[in-house]
Amino acid sequence: MATSEDSLQRAELLEGRLETTIHFRIAEAKGLPPPDLRSTRDSYVVVALDQEEMYRTAVVEKNNSPLYGEEYMFQLPREFRNLSFYVCDAGGIRDTRIGKVAISKELLVKDGITEDTWIPIRAIDADTEVQGSAHLEINVYEHLAHYVLTIRVLECHELSSFGTTGLPDPYCQVSVLMSGRKEWSDPKRSQVKKKTTDPSFTEIFEYTFRSFEELTSVFIKVAFYHGGRVGDNPFLGEINLSMAEITMSRSHNAWYQLCSRRESESRSNSSDLGSLRIKAVLLEDFIHPLSSYELLSSALLESLEVENLVDSALFILSEAHKNRTEMGKAIVKIFLKSNKIDGLMKAIIEHEVKVTSDPNTLFRGNSLASKVIDEFMKLVGQEYLQRTLQCCIDEIFDSKRNCEIDPSKLTDADHLDVNMANLLFFVEKILSAITASALSCPRSMCRVFALLKDIAVSHFPDDGDSVQYTAVSAFVFLRFFAPAILNPKLLNLRREFACPVVARTLTLISKTIQGIGNIGAMKQKGASMVRKEVFMTNIYEQIMDASHIRSVKEYLTAISDPQGGKESSFDITVYREGYLVKRSQRKKMIVTPKNFRKRYFCLTDKRLYYAKGKPDVPLCTIRVEDILGVEQVDDDTFNMKFMFQVIQKDRILYVQAKNAVDLMEWLSAISKSCPMPPPDTFHNGAYLNNSWTCCGSADEKAAGCKPVSLYVKMLGKKEVIDLPVELHKVYRMLLQCQAKLMDFKRDASEIARSSMVADDSTSTDAEGHNPGLHPNSMLAEGHSPGLRPNSMLAEGHSPGLRPNSMLAESHSPGLYPTSAEDLSPGLRPKSMFSRGTHTMTVDGTKSDLPVRLKAVCSLLVFVKNMEVSSDINIGRNTLKPGSSSEAPFRCQQGEAYLVQ
């Protein structure tokens, strides 16, 4: 299985799970050599674990220094030796590989490539493509005063397919080198095994030696080749051993990784194939049980109850963490899963409107509200977006009509009036599709748009006629439809990037749609609009007439009705989609290529269906309630890799994924969507020729012959939104911005202390104390019983705490606080800030320092508690938070590190 069951069992014992992911970014290439008959290349990059393709970029046409700009992340499906980036040419009759960049697993585990780095592209040959391992059995025995050495290759695993058009036809040959000699012995060769990467051999190769000293000085070479060609057979790898290094008892059995030929190591790679700029990091995270994140979850959810949002843990996180997009994704999923999404939207919208003075700039910045609502729309509106725009986008890509209307970019062959007509045609078509789609808008989005409109109108009553439209259009047009039109690949509307002509058309349409986003503010035809591009004036004048203004306003009104749109809120979500190869469900006889067809599959929370293509009518639909389970199928069943089965009551659908990652992700998605637990047993083969290929049973309805894998059982336990995973992402964000949080704590503390010093100079009680401040309070200048001076807010030590502890308290030595309220017995609950006059300005509003400081401390306490738990569970390779190089470190006493 993709993930070893040993690791899963170990994770279960630790009441958590270990997740290993690879993150990579392919930025660009430069200096690619031009092909023989063309001056420029059409290129793309394939990312592979060893030689198994995991990801493929879009093709960049006619450019020897292409900009790819793609990044991806996937869970590690299996062990590997190299992460390879193959640069491929797509301009010929057949795609060819120009060269590769290979990063070893050891480098990824140790350091990784944490910043975009230029790496030379190397030529590809048999030695660079070696992979796999072999199981050797070596025996030595005495016979007639001689020593006999026997060598047998028991089996191999995952041999390379380089130099073959399909699976290799491998054979092995064994030779030995005597001490003092320069020539290897004549190789002894096995029989060829047909069409397999995992061959087993039966031959035993014998060598006789006169003395034991002669035997121990021998070197052994076991080489593997593909035997299906006339002429030189492609090299698949070799193993080199010294008998002096083998500890012999009766028998030596061991697995060895195949290596490239030794003489190839000294070969120079003189050809200049250019360079590739990439980033690649391997991350290992221990996902704790949900209870471990309770303090963080409470702090985030309780943000809705804080009187001023700037004093909440949620807002503090958004201030401290730079990447608000990643933060927004995690926050949306956490509040969705906790059924608090409506409360979240109300709180952030109210805050955003309150701090905005000009209604024309409402929701135009990169604020917390903007990012959270952005990610919410992408999550729940994906299918709505596809249904609305897919056909229009496909037509633009397929037709490749020229829509350039900028006179400075027109050529002699272009006609401005024709291009203008083309552009108007597409704008009209897309705008009509959008304004006619109000009833398809998910109701959860309608509720958010209703909040936007109502809160904005109540805050700007004098501008109510316009702000009721601009508040909604700021999101639905400017942040939802316009980005999808500009870059359809970004939101899964197309697999490939647009060619230059199509890209320019999409840019012009997106500009127009962004202008239409402000159409609600127009009260009459021809309302003045300041435009940077004068050439766009004509298109705006034609599209912004009374009819279009009315239709857009009607659309905005319809989608801002809390009872409008579809009944569903989060129940038409696409979990996974893509092209797979399926076997006909009516074929039960011998397997032929005609039984398999490539189809577009889509899994939602309601059904799994497939069609000939993405826009086509489904050929078959399976309700998720009818799916009993999903499991992997043995490769030998159909002689195909990455096969899995969707088990139904009356039949089984056999499907082939593209690679190991694709297989794992489909298994995960289908397992999560199934409402019923998986069965206890299943058949890991197929019913062919009146019997099961796995167990031989002739009964088609026979019970399964193999227990369901632990991996699938664990997948079935996961939710579509995995709350511990999302909370762990926030934990990582807190680690990265821990220094910023400490700055927040220090700033709030200093302002509070200064305020109390000023108060103390004007108001004291009979004993000379500030009446609202207990002598032993956290912020007093003196000592507190059991505390060191200023230990709460200073960077010093507290008894029983690690250095830099956030809260000073009288816990037992070695214990950590569990919340920001675990204070010393000598502290009074309200002695910190008694008068409510201690404030600072945050995001244009007054912050209540006691509440803000408590929230900051709660986040820091959570980080420290998780540090202890992470030390116990992993405590191995770690990343220092905030480090630009993200170099690995060991966990040190009193420091919080990012567990890698």
N, C-alpha and C positions, 0 to 999 in steps of 0.2 A: 504494500500500500504506500501511497505517497508519503505519509508521515508514519514513522516507525511506531509500532504499538508499545515498544518498551518506553519510548519517550512519553507517550500518552499515559501509560500506567504510572510512570514516575510523577507526571504532572498531577494526576488524580490523587496520588498519595500526599502530595504537597498542598492539596486543596486549591489548585490553580492550574494553569497550563502555560507551557513554554511555547512562544510563537517566534519563529525565525523568519524574517522578511528581508528581501533584497530591494533596495531603492536604487534606481539609476536614472540618469538624465543624459540624453544624447543631444548635445547642443548644436554642433556643426562640424563640417569637414573642410579641409583646405588642401589645395595642391593635388587634387585627384588627376592622374594622368589622362589626357584625352584619348578616346578610342581611335582606332586606325582610320576609319572613314568619316568620323565626325569630329567637330572641334570641341563639343561639350558632351557631358554625360547626363543621362537620367538615372539617378541613383537612389538607393534606400539602404537602411541598416537593419540587419537581422540580429536579434539578441538571443543567445543560446546558452543553456547549461551544457557544457561539453559541446556536443553537436545537435542537441535537441532544441529546436526552435521554441522560444517562449514568447517572443514579441517581434513585431515588424513595424517599422515606421512607414509613413506614407512616402510615395515617390516624389522626389524633387526633380523637376525637369530642367534640362539644358543649363546645367550649372556645375562647374568643376570645383566650386567652393560652396556646396549647398548648406543651407540653414535648415536643420531638422526641427529643433526646438521641442522635443518630446521627452516626457518622463513617465515612468511607470513604477509600480510597486507590486510585488507578488510574494505570497508565502512560499517558503522554500519547500518544494514537493519531495525532494530526495537528496541524497548525498551527491556531490559533484566535485570535479577537480578544477575546472576553469569556467569562468564567466566570459563568454566570447562575444565580440561585436564584429559581425561580418559586414563589410561594405560591399554592396552588390550593384551591378549595372543592369538596368531594365530597358536599355535602348535597342537591344538586338533581337534576333529571332527567339533566342532563349536567354533567360537571365543568367548572368555569370557573376562569380565572386571576384572582386578586385583584390581584396586582402582582408586582414583581420587584426583586431586588437584583443589580446587574451589577458585576463586578470586571474591569477591563481586564487584558490580558496584561502590559502595561507595569508596572502596579502589582504584579502577582504576581511578576514577575521582579525588580523593584527592591527592594521591601520585603515584600510579602505582608501578610496579616493574621495575625500570629503569636499573638495572644491573642484570646479570645472578645470580640467587639466588636458593639455595637448599631449597626445601619445602617438608615436609614429605607427603607421599602418604597415604590417608585415605581410610578406607574400605567403600564400597558402600552399603547402605541400603535404605529403603523407606524414612527415614527422611532426608537423604542427597539429595534425588532426588525430593523434593517437589518444585513445581513451580505453576504458575497460580494465578488467582484471582477470587473472587466471589462477586456478587452483592446481598446485603441483604436489606430486607425491614422489619423494626421493628415498630410495632404500640402498643399503650397502650390506653385502654378505660375502663370506669367504668361500672360495671354491677352488680346490686343487692348488693350494698355496698362492692363489691370486685373490684380488679384491674386485668384486663385481659391483658396479654402480648401475642402478636402474632408475630411469626417469619416466614419469607418466604424467601427462596433462589430463587431469580428471574432467575439468569443465572450465568454461570461460563465461564472463558476464559482460554484456554491453560493449561488444567490440565495435570499432568504428566502421562506418559504411563508406568512408572516403574512397573515391575511385570506382564506385559502383552506381548503378542506376536504381537499385532497390536495396534489398538485404544482401549482405556479402555471402560468398561461398568460401568460408575460412578453412585453412589447414595450418598445421604447425610443423616446424622443422627444428630439430635439436642438434647442436654441435658442441664440442668441447675444445678447450685450448689447454695444452700441456704446458707446464712451467718450463721456461727457457725456449719455447718455440714461438714463432711469429705467425704461423698459419693455423687457422682453425681446422678441425677435422671436417671431413666431408659430412654435410648435413644429412640427418635421417629424417624422413618426411612421413607425415601421417596421411590418411585419406582425407579427401575434401568433403566437408559437410555443407549441404545445400541450404541456401536461403535462411540463414540464422545469425543472430548476433550473440547467441548463448550456446555455442556448440559443446558437445561432450566427445572425448576421444577415448578409444580403447587400446591404442598402441602402447607398448612398453619398450623403451629404448635402452639398450644395454651397452656398457663400456667396461672393459677389463683392464686392470692395472696390476703391475708386478709387486708394488709395495704400498703400504699405508701412507708413507710420506708422499709418494707420487700421486695417490688419490687426493690427499688434502691440498695439493698444490694446483688442482684442476679448476678452471673456470668453465661455467656452463652458460650457454646462450640458447634461449627458447624464443624463437621468432614466429610471428603469425602473418599470413599473407592471404589475399583474396585470390582464389584460383579460378575465377570465371572468365579470364581474358586470355586472348592470344598474345604472346609476347611477355613483357615484364609484368609480373603480378604485383598489384598494389600492396604496399607495406601497411600492416595494421598495428604493429607494435612488437616490442620484445622485452624479455626479462634477462638480466645478467646477474649471475650468482657466482660466488666464490665458495668452494667447498670448505675452505679454512674458516669461513664465518658461519657455517651451519653446524649446530650442535646435534650430532647424530646419536640416537639411541637405537631403537629398532627401526623406526620410520620417521620421516620428516614430512609433515603435511602443513601447507601454508598457502594463503592467498597472497598474490603479488600484483601490484599495479603495473600495467604495461607502460613502457617508456619509449621515447624516440631513440633512434639509432645514435650510438655514441659519437660516431664520426660527424653526425649532423650538427652537433653542438658547436663545432668550430667553423661551420660554414657561415660566410658573411652574407648579409642581406643587402646587396649593393643597390638594388632597384629602389627608386624613390616613388612610393605609392601615396605620398601625402600623409596627412595627420588627421586624427579624429579627436574632438574635444568632448570629453565625457566626465561624468561623476558617477561613482558606484560605492554604495555602503551596505554592509550586511549588519542587521540589527537583530539582537536576540532579547526579547522581552518576556519577563515572567508576569503573566496576567493573574493578579490575585483574585481570590473570591470576592464577591460583591460586598460582603461585610467590611472588608479592608478599606473600601472607599466611602464608607458611611459618612465620615466627617466632611469629606469633600462634597459629596452629594448633598448633604444637609446645607452646607455653606452656600452652594450654588442655588438650590431650590428656595432657601430662605431669603435670597436676594429679592424675591418678589414681595416680601413683607417689610422690607426696609423702607422707611419713609422717603429717604432721598437715595435714588439709585446710585449716585456716585460713591456712596458709602458701602455698597454691597460688594461681596466677593466677586460677583460676575463682572461688575464694572472695573474693579481693581485688576482682574485678570486681563480684561481688554486693554487697559492702560499699559500693563507691564509687557504683554506679549506682542511682538512685532507682526507676526503673521495672523491677521484677523480672519483671513479666509479659512485657514485650518481650524482656528478657534471657533468660528461660526458653524462649521460642519459638525464639530463635536457637541457644541452647545445645543444646536437644533435637535440632534438625535437624543441627547440626554433628556431634554424637556418633552420631546414627543413620547419617549418611552415612559416618562413619569406622569403623562397626561397633564402637563402643566404648560403646554405650548401656547394656549390662548392667553394665560396670565403673563407669560414671557413677552408676547407680542404687545400686549397692552402697556406693560411697564416700559419697554424700550421705546415705543412710539411716543408715549406721553413725555418721556424725558427728552427725546429728540426735538419734539415740537416746542417744549418749554424753553430750550436753550437756543432756538432759532428765532431771530428777530425779523428776518425778511422772508415772507412766504415763497418768494421766487427761488430761494436757495434751499428750500426744504428737501431733505434727504438727498442732497447732491454730493455730500462728502463721503469720506471713507470712515463712517462712524460705526459704532457697535450695532445700532439699529439697521443701518444699510446692509452690513455684512450678514447679520443673522437672517434678515428677511430674504436677502439674495440666496443664501444657501437653503433656506426653507422652500423657496419657489423651485429651485433646481431639484430638490429631493422629491417633493410631492407633485411637481408639475411636468415631469419628464415625458410621460405619455401624452399629456395635453399638448405639449410643445411639438411632439412628433406628429400627432394627428393634425395639428393646425398647419405646420410648415413643411412637412416632409415632401409632399408632392411638388410644391413650388420650388423647393431647393433642388430636388432631383431634376426638374425641368431646366433650371438655370445651368446646372452642371452638364446636362446632356446636350443642350442646344448650343452652348458657348457663344451666344450672341454678343456682339460688341455693343456696349452701352456707354462708352466714354463720351462725356459731354464737356470736358475741360479743353478749351481751344489750344492750350499750351501742350497738350498731350496727343492731339489728333495728328494723324499722318495724312499724306496726300490722298491715300486711297480711302480714307474715312469720310463719311457723310454725317454731319452733325444732326440733321433732321431725322435720319434713319436711326441713329444711335439714341436720340431723344425719344423716339417712338418705342424703341426696344425697352428703354429704361422705364418709361411710363407704363408699358404693358406689364412688366414684372412688379412694379410698385403697386399698381392697381390690383393685381392678382393676390399679392401677399396681404395688402391691406384689407381686401374683401374677405380673405380667409380668416384674418384675425377678428374682424368685427362681426363675422358670422359664427364665431366659436364660443360666444358667451355661455351657452348652455352646457358646453363641454368642460368649462373651467371647474376644477375640483372645489368643492364647497369649503374646504379648509382654507384655500387661497381667498375665496370670496369673503370669509369672515375676517381675514387679515386686512383686505382692501376696505371692508366696511369700517374697521377700527381706524385705518389711516384717514378715511374721509371724515368720520365723525369727530375725531380728536382735532384734526387740522381745522375744520370749520368752527369748532367751539373756541379754538385759540385765536383764530384770525376771522372774527365775524364780519369785519368790513370787507374782507376779500373772499367771502364764502362762495360767491358765484364762480370764481376761477379756481380757488384752492381745492374745492371738492373734486375737481378733475386732475389738477396737476399733482396732488398728493398721491393719487393712484397711478397716473401715467408715469410718474418718476420711477416706478418699479416695473410695471407691466410692459411698458414700451422701452424705456431706457436701459433697464437692467435684466429684462427677461427675453423679449423678442429681439431687440437690436443686437446684443452679443451673439445670440444663436445664428442670426443671419450673417453677421460679419465673419464668424468662424464656426461653420456647421460641425466641424470635426470635434470641437471642444465640447459640444453638448450631444455628441453621438448621433447627429443627423447625417453624417457622411463618414466613411471610413478613411478617405484620402483627403489630402489638402487640395485646395483649388488651384488650377493653373492660373497664370497671370491675368488672362482675360476674364475668367470667372471671378477671380479674387477682386478685381477692380469693380466688376458689376455688383458683387456683394457689398463692397465698401460704399458704393453710391446708394444702394438700396438702404443700407444700414443708416447712413447719414439722413436719408429722407425719413425713415421711421423714427429716428431720434428727434427730428424736427416735429413730426406729428405728435410726439410725446408731449409737446407743449401746446398742442392744438386746443386743449380744453380752456386755456387762458384767453383764447381769441373770441371776441364777441361779435365779430363781423368779418366778412370776406375782405381779404387784403390788409388785415391788421399788420402793422409794421413789425418786422423781425430783422434784427441785425445779423447778418451772415458774414462769416469770414470769406467763404468762397462765393464770389459774385456769379460764377457760372451755375450755381445751384438755384439762383433766384427764379428762373423760368420754371423749373420743375416744382418749386414750392407754390408758385402762383397758380399752377394748374391743378395741383393736388389738394390745395387748401381752399376749396370753394365751400359754399354753404352745405352742399350735400355731404361732402366728406366730414366736415366739422360736426354735422348732426349725427352721422353714423358712428363716429368715434365717441362722441359724448354719450350716445345711447349704449354703446358697448361698455364704457367706463361705469355708467350708472348700473348696468345689469350685473357686472362682476363685483360691484361693491355692495350688493345686496346680500346680507348674511344668510338668507335662505335661498340664494340663487345657486347656479351651477349644478354640478352633479351631487347626488345624495352622498357619495363617498367622499371621505377626506383623505384617507391614506390607504384605500383598498383597491386602487387601480395602479399600483406601483409596479413598474417593471423591475424584477429582481435580477434577471440576466437575459441577454439576447446575443445571438451570433449564429454563424453558419457552422453546421455540423454535418456529418455523414451518417445517414440512418439506413437501417436494413428494413426491407419490406416486412410488415407484420403478418403478411399472408404466406410467406415463404417458410416451409418447414423441411424442404429437401436439401440437397447438396448446395453448398455456397458457391455462387458465381458472382462476377463483378456486376451483372445486371441487377442483382438483388439490392445493391447499395446506391443511394442517391444523395447528393448534396442538397441540403434544405436549410432554410432560415428558421431557427428556433427562437421562441420567446416564452419566458416564464414570468407570469405575474402572480399576485397573491390569489388569483381566482382560477387560473388555468395554465396549462402548458400546451402550446400549439406549434405547428410547423407549416411552412408554406414554401412555394418555389422561390420566392424572393420576399424582401422586406415589405413592399407595398401590396403584395398579392393576397388573395383570399386564402385563409387557412385551409389546408388540405385535411388536417386532423386536429382535433381539440380534445384534451384530456383535462377534466376537472381535477384540481388538487385533492379533493376529497376522495377521488378514485385511485390515487397513487398510493400503493401500499408500502413502497420503499424504493430505494435506489442503491445499486451496488456495482462494483467493478466486475468485469468479465475477464477470464483468463485470456492471455494473448493467443494461445494455441487454438482457441475455439474457432475463430474466424481467420487465424493467421494475420491478425491486425492488432496494433498497439492502441492503448488509450480507449478501449471499449468499456462502456458501462451500460447498465440495463435499468429501465424504468419499469418497475414491477406493478402490474395491474391485476385485477381479479381474474379476468378472462384471457389476458394475453400479456406479452412482454415486449417492450419496445427496446431494440438494441441500437445504440448510438455510439459513434466514434468521435472523441474530442480531438482538438488539434495537437495538443501536447499535454505534458503532465500537469502544468499549471491550469490549463483550461479544463482538464479532467477534474482536478481537485475543486475548482471553483464551481463547476456544474454540480458535482456531488454535494457540495456545501449548500448551494442555492436551493436545490430540489429537496434536500433533507430538511432544511429549515422551513420550507413551505408546506411540507406534509403535516396535516393536523394529527395523524395517527402515529404512534411510535413504530419504529421499524420492526419487521418480523424477527423471530429468534434465529431462523435458518434461511438459507437461500441456495440456489444452484449457481455456481460460478462458471457454468458452461451454458450450452443452448440445447434445445430439443431438436435434433437433426436426425433424419433417417430413422425415425421411430424410437429413438432412445436419447437420453441425456448424455452429452459428451463428457460431463464431469464424473458422474457416478455410474453410468451405464444403465440406469433404470429405464424400463420400457414404459412406465406409467407417466404420462405427461403431467398428471396432477400430483405426482409424488412429492412428499415434503422435501424441503431443501436438505442438501447433503453437507452443508458447511455453515458454521455459526456466523452470524452477522459480525462484521469486523468492528473492533472497538472504535476505530476512526469514525465510521458512519454513526455509531451510537452516540458519540460525543457531538457530532455535527447535529444530530437530531435534537440534542438538548439545548443547542444554541438558539437564540432568538434572531429574527431578521435584523433588529437593532440590538447589538450585543452591548449591554450597558457597561459591564466591567471594562470592555475594550475602549469604549468612548471615554470613560472616566480615567482610564490609564493614559489616554492621549492628553487629557488635561493635566494629569500629573507630570507628564513629560514637559509640557509647556511651563508648568510652575518651576520645574528644575532648571529649565533654560533661562528663566527670568528671575531666579532666586535673588540675585544681587539687586535687581530692581525693586523687588518686594522689601528687601532690607532697607533700601533707600526710602521707600514709602514709610516704613515704620519709623526710621530715624527722623525724617522730616516732620511727621505728625507728632512724634514725641518731643522734639525740640520746640515746636510751636506751642504745644500744650504746656511744657515746662515754663517757657517764657511767659505765657499768659498767666500761669499760676503765680509766678514770681511777681508780676505786676499786680495781680489781685491781692497777694499777701502783703504788699507794701501799703495798701489802702484799707485792708480789712483784716483784723485779727481778733481772736477771742481773748478772754481774760488771761489765759495762760500763754498768750503770744502765738497761738496757732491759727492758721487759716480755718475758719469754721467749717468749710466744706471739705477739708483735706485732713485725713487721719495722719498722725505723725509717722505711722509705719506704712504709708501708702507707697505704691510702686514708683510714683514720680517724685516723691519727696527727696530732698537733698541728703537726708541722713541715712542711717542704717535701718533695716527692717529686721525683726527677730528671725533668725534663720536665713536671712538673705544678705548677700553682699551689696554694697552701695549701688543703687541704680541698676540692679541686675536685670530688671524687667526690660529696660529699653537700651541698656548699654551693650557693648560687645563683649562684656566680661563673662565670668564663670558664675554658675550657681551651684551650690552643693547638690550632688547627685545628678547633675545635668552635664551633658557634653558642652564644650565651648560653643559660643555663639547661640546658645539656646534662646528661643524667642520669649519664653515666659518664665518668670522667676516664681518658684513655688516651693513648698516644703514637702515635696514628695520624698518617698524613700529613695536612698541612693540607687542610681541605675535605672530608675523609672522615668518614663517620659510623660508629659502632660497629654491628656486625650482631648482636651478642648481649650479654647482661649479663656474659659472661666475657671479652670483649675488653679486658683490663686492661693497665695499663702494665707494661713488662718489670720495673720495679722493685718490683712487687707480688708477694708470694707467695700462692699459691692459698688457703691457710688462715690467712693472717695477719690477716684481718679479724676473725674471732672464733675464737680458738684453743681456748678452754676449754669451749665448749658451755654456758656458764652465763648467757648473755645472752638473756633472755626478756622477753616482755610478755604480758599477758592479752588475748586476742581471743576474743569470743563464748564466754566462760566457760572457755576452755582456754588452756594455755600455748603461746605462739608461739615458734618457733625463729627468732630475728632474722636470722641469716645467710641462711636459706632464704627467709624472707618478703621480705627486702630484695632478694634476687636476682630474685624473681618480680615485684616492683613495678618494678624497673629494666628487666626484660625487656619489660614492657608499655609503659613510657615510651620505650624505645629503638625499639620497633615503631612507635609513633606518630610519632617523629621521622623514621624512615626513610620512612614513608608520606607524611609532609609533603613531603619532597624529591621523591618520585615524583609526588605530586599537583601540585606546582608545575610540574613538567615537562609533565605531560599536560593540565592545565587552567589553573590559576593565574589564574582570572578572578574571578567572583563567589563570595564565601566567607562563611561565617557564623562568628562568633567563638563558640567553645564556652563553655558556661556562662552565656551572656548571656540574660537573661530576655526581652529584646526580639528577640533573634536578628537584629540589624540586619546588613546586609551590610558586609563589610570587604575590603580588599585584603590579600593575603598579605604579611606583614612578615618581615624577617630575624629568625630565631631564635624564631619563634612558630609554634605548630601551630594550624591553623584547620580548621574543618569545611567541606569543599568542598561547596558547594551547586550 
